[in-house]
């Protein structure tokens, strides 16, 4: 399990793992959902970057971020590590850190 990996959850939803790798020993992971633009709230600049995953445009709905049991993250789809600056910026916008 690695930060910025995308997983398909058991309900079919896609989740972006945003948790620091050194916290692997805890039983939960901090994730942000990735939704098709038609299912997401209106994009809000840096808060909601859009990524391409398996040819599909998906919105990081940072304001819906939550924790899930790490055991739910079984089906890794892709790494978005190359987008780490945009992901971190979205989290910073949400928390007021940036």
C-alpha positions as CSV (number, residue, x, y, z in Angstrom):
1,X,0.0,0.0,0.0
2,X,1.4,3.4,-1.0
3,X,0.4,7.0,-0.8
4,X,-1.3,8.2,-4.0
5,X,-2.3,4.7,-5.1
6,X,-5.8,4.4,-6.5
7,X,-7.9,1.5,-5.3
8,X,-11.3,0.1,-6.3
9,X,-13.4,-0.5,-3.2
10,X,-15.8,-3.4,-2.8
11,X,-18.7,-1.2,-3.9
12,X,-16.9,-0.3,-7.1
13,X,-16.0,3.2,-6.0
14,X,-12.5,4.5,-6.6
15,X,-10.4,5.8,-3.7
16,X,-7.1,7.8,-3.7
17,X,-4.9,6.8,-0.8
18,X,-3.6,10.1,0.7
19,X,-2.0,8.8,3.9
20,X,1.7,9.0,4.6
21,X,3.5,5.7,4.0
22,X,5.2,5.7,7.4
23,X,1.7,5.2,9.0
24,X,1.2,1.8,7.6
25,X,1.0,0.2,11.0
26,X,-2.4,1.7,11.8
27,X,-5.5,-0.1,10.6
28,X,-7.1,2.8,8.6
29,X,-6.1,4.9,5.6
30,X,-7.0,8.5,4.7
31,X,-8.6,8.5,1.3
32,X,-10.3,10.9,-1.1
33,X,-12.9,9.6,-3.5
34,X,-12.4,9.9,-7.3
35,X,-15.7,10.5,-9.1
36,X,-16.7,11.1,-12.7
37,X,-17.4,14.8,-13.3
38,X,-21.1,14.1,-13.7
39,X,-21.3,12.5,-10.2
40,X,-19.1,15.0,-8.4
41,X,-20.0,18.4,-7.0
42,X,-18.9,21.3,-9.3
43,X,-15.1,21.4,-9.4
44,X,-13.6,24.1,-7.2
45,X,-10.2,25.0,-8.6
46,X,-7.2,23.5,-6.7
47,X,-9.6,21.7,-4.3
48,X,-10.8,19.3,-7.0
49,X,-8.1,18.3,-9.4
50,X,-9.1,16.1,-12.3
51,X,-7.0,13.1,-13.2
52,X,-7.1,10.4,-15.9
53,X,-7.4,6.9,-14.6
54,X,-7.7,4.1,-17.2
55,X,-8.8,6.5,-19.8
56,X,-11.5,8.1,-17.7
57,X,-11.5,11.6,-16.3
58,X,-12.1,11.6,-12.6
59,X,-12.4,14.4,-10.0
60,X,-10.7,14.2,-6.7
61,X,-13.5,15.2,-4.3
62,X,-11.2,16.3,-1.5
63,X,-14.1,17.7,0.6
64,X,-15.5,14.1,0.8
65,X,-12.2,12.7,2.2
66,X,-12.6,10.1,4.9
67,X,-10.9,7.2,6.6
68,X,-11.5,3.6,5.6
69,X,-10.2,0.3,7.0
70,X,-6.9,-0.5,5.3
71,X,-8.2,-4.0,4.6
72,X,-10.7,-2.4,2.1
73,X,-7.9,-1.3,-0.1
74,X,-7.2,-4.5,-2.0
75,X,-7.6,-3.8,-5.7
76,X,-4.9,-1.4,-6.7
77,X,-5.6,0.3,-10.0
78,X,-2.7,2.8,-10.6
79,X,-0.4,5.1,-8.8
80,X,-0.9,8.9,-9.2
81,X,2.4,9.6,-7.5
82,X,3.4,11.7,-10.5
83,X,0.5,14.0,-9.6
84,X,1.6,14.4,-5.9
85,X,1.9,18.2,-6.1
86,X,-1.7,18.6,-7.2
87,X,-2.9,16.1,-4.7
88,X,-1.1,17.7,-1.8
89,X,-2.3,21.2,-2.9
90,X,-5.9,19.9,-2.8
91,X,-5.5,18.7,0.7
92,X,-3.7,21.9,1.7
93,X,-6.6,23.9,0.3
94,X,-9.1,21.8,2.3
95,X,-7.3,22.2,5.5
96,X,-6.1,25.8,5.1
97,X,-2.5,24.8,5.1
98,X,-1.6,26.1,1.7
